[in-house]
Amino acid sequence: MPTSKGCAGFAGAADLRRSLVIATVLAATTGDVTKAGKAIGLALGVGLGALGAGVGIGNIFASMIQSVARQPELRGELQGIQWLGFALTEAVVFYGLLGSILAYVLV
């Protein structure tokens, strides 16, 4: 048979659990969780945009090197296309940055 001391121990654990749930709900409604989610979204937006641009720029320059190695006489014509591709790919980083900042501020 449980003693009164044992029952009080169980009641204390239930009260502790209830107070932890209430503290969690209050923390969620005060905006701390919202701020953390917005910061994670900002970091993911910028990070994935930079990752995509890095891969794209690497592909552009790798293709340029292969093309010039195969046909060196086309270097002048290919170089303009290379820099255009570089600029357009680099713009993706700025789109990611702008979109992330807008989402951070407006949400």
C-alpha positions in Angstrom: 0.0 0.0 0.0 1.3 3.4 -0.9 1.9 5.7 2.0 0.8 9.3 2.1 4.4 10.3 1.4 4.4 8.3 -1.8 1.1 9.9 -2.9 2.5 13.3 -2.3 5.5 12.5 -4.4 3.2 11.6 -7.3 1.1 14.7 -6.9 4.3 16.8 -6.9 5.4 15.2 -10.2 2.0 16.0 -11.8 2.2 19.6 -10.6 5.8 19.9 -11.9 4.7 18.5 -15.3 1.7 20.8 -15.4 3.9 23.8 -14.6 6.3 22.8 -17.3 3.5 22.6 -19.9 2.2 26.0 -18.8 5.8 27.5 -19.0 6.2 26.0 -22.5 2.8 27.5 -23.7 3.8 30.9 -22.3 7.2 30.8 -24.0 5.5 30.0 -27.3 3.1 32.9 -27.0 5.6 35.5 -25.9 7.3 35.3 -29.3 10.6 33.6 -28.5 9.7 30.6 -30.6 8.5 32.9 -33.4 11.7 34.9 -33.4 13.7 31.7 -33.5 11.7 30.3 -36.4 12.1 33.6 -38.3 15.9 33.5 -37.8 16.1 29.9 -39.0 14.0 30.8 -42.0 16.3 33.8 -42.8 19.4 31.6 -42.4 18.0 28.9 -44.6 16.9 31.3 -47.3 20.3 33.0 -47.6 22.2 29.7 -47.1 20.4 27.8 -49.8 20.5 30.7 -52.2 24.3 30.9 -51.7 24.7 27.2 -52.1 22.8 27.2 -55.3 24.7 30.1 -56.7 28.0 28.4 -55.7 27.1 25.3 -57.6 25.9 27.3 -60.6 29.0 29.4 -60.8 31.2 26.3 -60.5 29.4 24.8 -63.4 29.7 27.9 -65.5 33.5 28.1 -65.0 34.0 24.4 -65.4 32.1 24.5 -68.7 34.2 27.5 -69.8 37.4 25.7 -69.1 36.3 22.7 -71.0 35.1 24.7 -74.0 38.3 26.7 -74.3 40.3 23.5 -74.0 38.4 22.0 -76.9 38.3 25.1 -79.1 40.7 27.8 -78.0 39.8 30.1 -80.9 36.3 30.7 -79.4 37.6 32.1 -76.1 36.6 35.7 -76.9 33.0 34.8 -77.8 32.6 32.4 -74.9 34.0 34.9 -72.3 31.1 37.3 -72.7 28.5 34.5 -72.3 30.5 33.3 -69.3 30.3 36.7 -67.5 26.6 37.1 -68.3 25.9 33.6 -66.8 28.0 34.5 -63.8 26.1 37.7 -63.1 22.7 36.1 -63.5 23.7 33.2 -61.2 25.1 35.6 -58.6 21.7 37.5 -58.7 20.2 34.4 -57.1 22.0 35.1 -53.9 20.5 38.6 -53.7 17.0 37.2 -54.5 17.4 34.8 -51.6 18.7 37.5 -49.3 15.9 39.9 -50.2 13.2 37.2 -49.9 14.6 36.1 -46.5 14.8 39.6 -45.1 11.3 40.4 -46.4 9.9 37.2 -44.8 11.8 38.0 -41.5 10.4 41.5 -41.3 6.8 40.9 -42.6 6.0 37.6 -40.9 
